[in-house]
Amino acid sequence: MAKKESTPTKKMNIYLFLFLCIITLGIFYLFYKSDKKKTPLREWGDAILFAVIAATFIRTFFIEAFTIPTSSMEKSLLIGDFLFVSKVSYGARVPMTPISFPFAHHTMPFTESVKSYSELIKLPYFRLPGLGKIKNNDVVVFNYPMEDFRPVDKQENYIKRCVGIPGDKLEVKQGLLYINDKMADMPERMQWKYHVQTDGSGFNPKAFKEMQVTEGVQTSNMGDYELTLTKENAEKIKSFGNVVHIEPLFDKPGVYAEYIFPFDPERKWNVDNYGALNIPKAGEKINLNMANLPIYKRIIEVYENNKLEIKENAIYINGLLATNYTFKMNYYFMMGDNRHNSADSRFWGFVPEDHIVGKAVFVWLSLDNLSTSIFNKVRWSRVFVSIGNNGVSSSYFLPVLIIGGAIYFFMRYRRKKKEGATK
């Protein structure tokens, strides 16, 4: 009965939101089309208001710009990459907190704690039809699911690779990912930490710069290093004449890491040896017991809003004894390509479908913040490139440059021709 009662309310709230949007645009249209003569200030105000409304609509329902602030996706995506994230790929999510300051996420510009939104109106989760569904290895932007003190759509934005989709069985063995008992495709530029031992002579920093090795430390004066490397760079360093030994730094199987989800000592999981774990799917019914409760407890309580209690070693959901549970939403498992420097689902668990923001599709600009030269600040090889399942792939910089140049010269030619005809 609860499900039947919630559906009309959900639809009504969506209609209310759309109605408010239409009314707002209608009021703007009336002001914009006013017969009164407009002052320059009024014209500028109308133009700015229209630009804000149009930009807000576009970034809410079509495409939004993001930037990469951390190294969790190196070297597939770099710190300083500016991305376009498609909202239509998986279907745009209708804002759950529609009253907010334009172009701000959860805090007001130039502040650290002043909220940029109001919870006066709160809408339930609803997603418009999309072009497709999330697939394994898609690079996805989502709201960080551990920020319970904020509304879902105002939680911090994260970007990771979706390595597990609803219904998948996921396992990590010695750093290698397995999906449904088969080794998963590895992104070309995925990284791990390596122990590199030299004959004591060490490395020239220029070599690291040429290979774009940006993470690592020298662990001793005897030429030992701990470096974060792609498989390609590991092979290059292995061929150096002064390298005595190189191996990936994987945690040993069976060693319990207390900071790894689901934080259960009975499951001796760590960063490099994880699972097996089944990813929940909407409508799937599971047997629920004290052994598997640590995996699903947060889903039941937080993400799907149930009251969960333990009484005399028995599980009660909403006051009723529960020996099974049926999931209401789909869930996903996210991991960073920088496998040893990524706070991802191995640390905090599943990402619910209502936290999904969109699909990363395009890098339109990339800036190297470590570069001291203004001429080398832009990573030109990463301007206007698409994001594929193996990281950044096809470059469209040259076609965009050619098309942009052609449009410029065509418009210039037309303007000159028009001026000549006027004379």
N, C-alpha and C positions, 0 to 999 in steps of 0.2 A: 504493500500500500504506500509505503514511504516514497518509493520510486515514482508512482503515478502522481502523487501530490506535488513532487518537486519539479516535474517536467513543465507544467503550465507556468509556474513561478519563474522558472529559468527563461522560458520563451518571453514572458511578459517583461522581464528585466531587459532582455535584449531589444525588444521592441521599444521600451522606454528609452534606452540609450540611443537607438536610431532616430527616434522621434526628437530627442533633444538635439541631435546633430542637425537634423533637417530644419528645426526651428532656428537654431543658431545661424545656419547658412542663409535661411530666409530673411532674418533680421538684417544680416550683413548686406544681402542683396538689395533690400529696401533702402538702406542708408546709401549704398553705393549708387543706386539708380535715382537718388533724390533729384528733383527738378531744380533745387536750390543751387545757385552758383557756388562752386567750391573754391575755397581759398587754397593757396599752395600748401599750407599746413594740413588742411583737410585731405587734399589729394595724396600727400605723403602718408598720412595716417591710414587712409583706405588701402593704399598699395602695401604698406607694411602688414596691416591686418590680413589682407588677402594672402600675402606670402606666408605668414605664420600658419593660417588655416590650411593652405595647400600643402605646405611642407609637413605639417603634423599629420595630415591625412595620408600622405605618401609614405612617411616613415612608420606609421602605425600599420598600414595594410599592404604595403608593397615592398619597400626596400629601405634599409637603414644603414648608416655608416658606423663602423666600430673601429677600434684600434687595438693592437696587441700590446699589453703592458708588461707581460711576464714571459719567461723562457720555457713554459711548459709544453709548447708545441714546436720548439726548435728541433731540427732545422727546416721542418716543413713550413712553418710560419715563424717569422722573426719579430723580435721586439722592434717596434717602429713601423710595422706593416699597418696600413690603413685599408680596411675591408669594406665591401658592400655585402650585406647579409640579406638574403631573399626571404621575405615573409610569405610569399605565395607558394614557395616550394612545398611546404607542409601545411599550408593554410594559415592565414593571419589569425592571430589570437585577439579577440575583442578585449580591450582594456578592462581590467578588473577594478582598477581605481581610476575612473575617467577624469576626475577633477585633479589636474596637476599643472605645474608650471611648464610652458612649452620648452622642449629640447633639453629638459633636465630629467635625470633619472630618479634618484631617491633623495638627493639633497639639493638645496638651492645653490646656484653658481657662487663660487668664491666663499662657500661655507663648508663646514665639516659635519654639522649636526642639525641644521635647520631643514626640516622636511619640505620637499618640493611638491607634496601631494596632500590631498585631504581624503579621509575615509568616510566622509559624509554620505557618499554614494559608493556602494560596493556591489559589484556584479559577479555572478558565478562564472565559472570557466566555460567558455564557448569558443570554438574554433571554426572559422569559415572553411569551405572546401578548398583543398590545395591541389597542386599539380601532381603530387605523389606522396609517398610515405618515406620515413627515415629508413635508410638502408645501412647495412654494415659498412663501416669505414667512411661514412659521411662526416664532414667537419661541421659541427653543430654549435650554435650559440644557445645557451640556456641560462635560466636563473639559478643561482647557487642555492640548492635546496635546504641548507642548514641555517638560513637566516630567518628563523621563525618569528622574529620581532618585526618583520616587515611583511606587507602584502606580497603575494607571489610575484606579481609583475613588477615589483619595485626591489626585489632582491638583486644582489650583485650579478652582473652579466659575466658568465664564464664561457670559454671556448675550448672544446676538446674534440677528440675523434670518438664517434659512437662505434664502439667495438662489439656491443651486444644489443640485439633488439628483442622485443617481447617473444618469449618462447624459446630463446636460445639457451643452451648449456655452455657456460663459460668456465675456462680453467687456464691458469698460468703455470707453466712448468719451466723452471730454470730460466725465467725471463721471456719465454716464448709463449705466445697466446694461442689457445686452442678454442675453437667454436664448434660445438656439436661434435667433439672428439676429432676434429680435423684442424691441422695447423692453419691459422689465419694468415691472410696476405699481410706482409709487413710493409709499411710505408718506406720508400727508398731512403728517406732522410731521417729515419728514426734513430734515436740516440740511447746509449747506455753509458754507465760509468765504467772505465777501464783502469786497471793498475798497469802502469808502464814502468819497467825497470831498464835503465840505461847502464852503460859501463862506468858511469860517474861523470861523464862529460856534459850531460844535460842537453837542452834544446835551445836553438836560437829562436827568440820570440817572433822573428819574421816568418819562420816556418808555420807557427800557429796562425799568424795573421793571414798567410796565403791560403791555408786550409779552412779559414774561418772558424777556428777552434776558440770559443769564447768562454768556456767553463772548465776550470781545473786548477789544481794547486800542486806545487812541489812538496812532497811529503817528507823528504829528507835531503840532507846535503850530499848524499851519495848518488843523486840523480834519479830518485824514485818520484813518480808523478801519479796523481789521480786525475784522469782526464775524462770529460764527457765527449764521446765521439760517435759519429755515424760509422756504419760498417765500412764504408769506403775509406774514411779517414783512418780507421783502425788498421786497414790493410796497408795504407801508405806509410804509417808510422812503423808498422812491423818490418817494412823493407829498409828502414834507416839502418845504416851500418853500426851505429852505437846502441841500438836497442837489443837488450839481452832477452827480455821476456815481456809479453803483453797478454792480459786475460781480462774478461769482463768481471766486474765485481758483483756477483749474484749472491743474494742471501741463501743460506742452506735450507733445504727442505726440512719440514718438521720443526722449525724454530718459530715459536709464537711471538708475534709483534703486537703488543697491546694497543697500538694506535691504528690497527688495520680493522676495517669493517668485516664482520659484525661485532668486533671487540669481545670475542668469546674464547676463553682459554681452551675449550674443548676442540676448537678448530685452530690448529696450529698453522695459521696462514701468515704470510709476509708479502712484501712487495713483489718478489720474484717467484713465489710459489703460492698460488691463490686458487681457492675453489676445490672441487667443482661447485658451481653455483648456477641455479636455474633462474632466469630472469622472468619476473611475473608478466602475465598477459591478461588483458581485460576479459572477464568472463571465465577465467581459469579457476577451478576449484581445487584446493589443496587440503590435505590432512594437516591439522594444526596441533602441535604438541610442544612440550617444554624444550625439546631438542632443537626444533627449527624456529621457535619463537624469536630468538635474537635476530634472525634474518628479516623477519616480516613485522616485527613489533612497531617500528617507526611508520611503515606503510599503513598499518591498521589504525594507529593512533593519530598520527599527524597528517599524512597525505589524504587519508580517506575518512577522517573525522569521526572516529569511533571511540567510545570509552572502553578501555581495556583494563582488566583487573586480574590479579593472581590470588586465588583463595585455595589454601590447602592443596597446593601443587596442581590446581586446575585453572583453566583459562576461561574467563568470562568476558564477553563482548556485549556492551550495552545491557548489562545485567543478566544475560543469558549464557548458560554453559556452552562453550564453543569447542567442537572437535574438528571443525573444518572452517575454511574461509574462502569466499569468492572475491576475486579482485575486481574493483570497479574501473580501474584505469590501466593503461599500458605503462611499462617502465623500461628504462634504458640504462646501459652501463657505459660510462664515458672514461676514456683514458687519454693522457697526453702522449704525444710522440717522443717527448723527452722523458723516457720511462722512469728514470731515477731522479727526476726533479719536476714532478708533477703531482699536485694535490688533486686527486681525481676520485672516481668511484671506489677505488680500492681503500680509500681512507674514510669515505662517508656514505657509500652505498648507492642506491638507485636514484635515477632522475625521473620523476613522474612526467607524464605527457603534458600536464598543464603548465610545466616549467619550460617547455620548449619554446624558443624565440624564433629561430629560423636557421637557414642553411647558409654557411659562408661560401660565396661563389666567386668573388673577384677581389684581387688586390689592386687598388687604383693608384696607390702611392706607397713608397717605402723609404723611411729615413733612418740612417745609421746614426744614432745618438752618441756613439763612441768616436765618431770621426771628428777630427779637429779642423779639417779643411772644409770650407763651405762648398767647394766644387765637388767633393766626394760625399757630401751629406746624403744625396739622393742615390738610392740603389737602382740605377736605371734598368738593370736586368729584371727587376721585379715590378716595374711600372706597367699597369694594365695587363696583368696576367691572371688567368683563371685558376681556381683551386680545384684540383682533382682528388681522387681517392688516395693518391700517393703524394699529395702535397701540392705545391705550386707547379703548374704544368704549362699550358700553351700561353705564349706571349702575344698580345694584341697591340703592343705599343706602336709598331711600325704602321699597321693598317689604320689605327686611330690617328696617327700623325698625318698620314697621306690623305685620309678622308677630311680631317680638320683643315689641312692646307687647301684641299680642293674646294671646300665650302667657302673658305676665306677669300680665295682668289675669284671664285664665281660671284660672290656678293660684291666684291670690289669692282669686278667687271660690269655688273649690272648697274651699280651706282654711277660709274663713270658714263655708261651709255645713257642713263636717264638724265644726267646733268647735261650731256651733249645735246640730247633731244630738246631739253628745256631752252637752251641757248639758241 
